[in-house]
Amino acid sequence: MAEHEHYEAIVVGCGPGGATAAATLARNGVETLVLERGVEAGSKNVSGGVIYAEDSAPYTIDDLFPDFREEAAERPITHNYIHNIAGEKVKTFDLTEIHEHDTEWADAVLRRRMDSWLETRVHEMTREAGGGVLTGVRANGLYRENGEIVGVTTDELEPITGDLIVAADGVNSELARDAGLMDWESPDEWFQGVKAIVDMPDGAIEERFDITEEQGETHLFSGDLYEGVRGGGFLYTNEDTLSIGNVFHLDSIVEERAEVVDLLDALLTHPLLAQWIGDDYEELEYSAKLVPDSKKVAHPSPTEDRLVLVGDAAGQMQAQGPLIKGMNHAATAGALVGEAFAVARSRGDTASAGERYVSRLYDEGVMAKIRPAVYDRSRAVTEHRRVSALTDGLIDTAIGRAGLDTMIRTGIVERLYNSPRMMQILPDTTTPYATLPTAIAKRHGERIEEESAVEPPTLEERIGELTYDTDIGNPHIVVEDESWEASGAAVTACPVSAKDFGGGCYREEVRSNGYEERVVSFDSQPCVECGTCAIVADTRWEHPRGGKGVEFKQG
Amino acid sequence: MHTVVLTKGVPDFREGQVSFDEDGHLERGKTPTVMNPNDKHALRAALQTKVRNGGQLSLMSMGPPGYGDVLGEGMETVYADDLYLVSDRELAASDTWATAITLATALEKVGEPDLVFAGFKTADGETGHTGPQTCWCLDWPIITHVIALDVDEDSRTVRAKRLVEGDIEEVETVEAPMPACIIADPEFTPSYRQASHRLTHKDLRAETEARAQDHEAHMTTWDHEDLNLDPDYIGLDGSPTIVSSVDPIPKAPAEREATMVEANDEEGMNEVLDAMTPFAAETSGAAGD
């Protein structure tokens, strides 16, 4: 057996899951090596993003990083709203109650700032325990001896072995896929998020949202502005920028052949947003990411040999109606891994760390939140095509309208939006995303008088503004089947491609070799590494080498 | 393990920095001094040794007091522990021979270095002699055109991959006992394939940042008396090289007419393509014959 460099724990990825795992391990004196593929932690990360600290969680991010809120976060979120939109009519509900349910605090964050701050802390802590954080190193697979997972392989270093391997390498985790724990098969198990960071003049956020510097807001958007694509929009206030974006069910994007960039522009240019964005639209960054639907893919037992998965890598991303929580669960899971290993090690049985971690996920109620059994039980009925068609149809009848009127008048709609249990069984159909909100807005909405002066940049300009260090001659994605049937969906679903745009990743092409053949052509250069085409096209998908590819400045 | 890198300050020959008088002579006063660009290969090799093998790393130069800043800059890039500057009016106008004698004497005074690194030539003199001559004075083995390096402290040997005749196509692996002198080739590629190497690298960077702020506190300056050098063997008197004359290289005449065309100027691009078509036709015609 070859001699390899060995650390007690190897953590892959320095986002919230990796950072809390590494910090907990280091606090317990475990020699921990953290491998981060970005030039700096946060340079590869995108989220909405609001991070929560739940009252019921055994660990929150500020438990492990006490100065987190002051140093790494943007604004505390104090007000929450959902806007139901039908054309220019809008009906707004207050969602503050459900956001405050089980919430100790919630802060808006930008990931470059947040994760790079975490990286510095984690490096200090892990270095003291004999390890440290290395950036620009991409773990590309698991290292096995006699069929057992004992370490990781990377593009940059010799194989490294560890007693514990934490895959905190995000939604497109190559380690989870190497272990056979996660796949990229079904679009209905994923959401796709697309976001713009919008620059705001000094004091504009306080003025336009009527809040103080210590307050912040989240706004959610649903209704008919997305042409029937299932999903919704969001707007979060940062310190001096806004995060504005959409999250859609990936299967719906594929079915509707929706241009996701157009859907973002539909939100940005809606008159409702004019009051906040103002006349001068300056976009700082365009980004995208896949979001696992934990109701369906949160792994029930995210461990194999010495490997454990945390955060997005394990599908631990809770998206239930207006509740979108991922980073907090990653942080909790990371801390539980660290603790599980420390206990296992003190008993001289490091091999039991994975099992201990999984039972803690259940004992602490994490699994119940991210993969509620009630959703599995109810979806057979609520997501049944005929039931969905019936409710959609009913809403548009006299009885439906009368019922809806009563529900709104008596505050039932607002109460339902604010009911955690209701949100757990919310079906993934068009009813809650489009039909119902549109019907509500049509009959009860107020017409927005303001006009939008927002002119979003073109996709070409958006790509042009991004920073890339292209690994020339070494594309990280290879299209294995370029036929339209296999990979055509990527032309519209890929956030940096569009049907009539020649400068994106995926382009439609008609080849004539005696007969006409509709195919896709591909260029990995503009890739934002979201992983969409790993699911909707036939590709061999990997991340770029350490430090290569796109570099998000905001995230 | 003690490693010393020899470096030199040279005029900044980059466009916009360098200035010449009417006769084409370099105006030293108006041209900033920078570290010899070719020394960066030596620095990369020395840094690899420092990161992978640890120990003390010193930077050494000979020249006017102003070279201290060049050494300070080098300290930051190579994470040096200390700096040595040999500076004395008596040393002015030394050729490579006199410089080699001076540097060899200084290296002996530093202590007992295990490895000495030198750049493969300077951007001003371009001789590539000083490193090898210094090594010859010390009577150490020398390995030139090194592209990869491994130091084994236990057996006190250094193993190097080098380009034979400076040719990238032909690579040989050689070994030498330490102490030895290494001349790094521009093709030198440091190798940090262990996580521990990269962690050490980070530690050193943080450590050096603080030290480089105050590099003068870590600098030792010697004159010829400190080194006990006979003035007859150093400086101009000790330099057998005679430079008879320097001729400026005449600029190639460039009087062809040029028309600038923007890439998005469709009409202009069409004209370019029209103008090029006859040449393309000629080539394809020739290929067809």
Interface residues (C-beta under 8 A of the other chain):
Chain A: E5 Y7 L33 L35 H123 R127 G131 G132 L134 V137 E156 L157 E158 I160
Chain B: R193 Q194 A195 S196 R198 L199 K202 D203
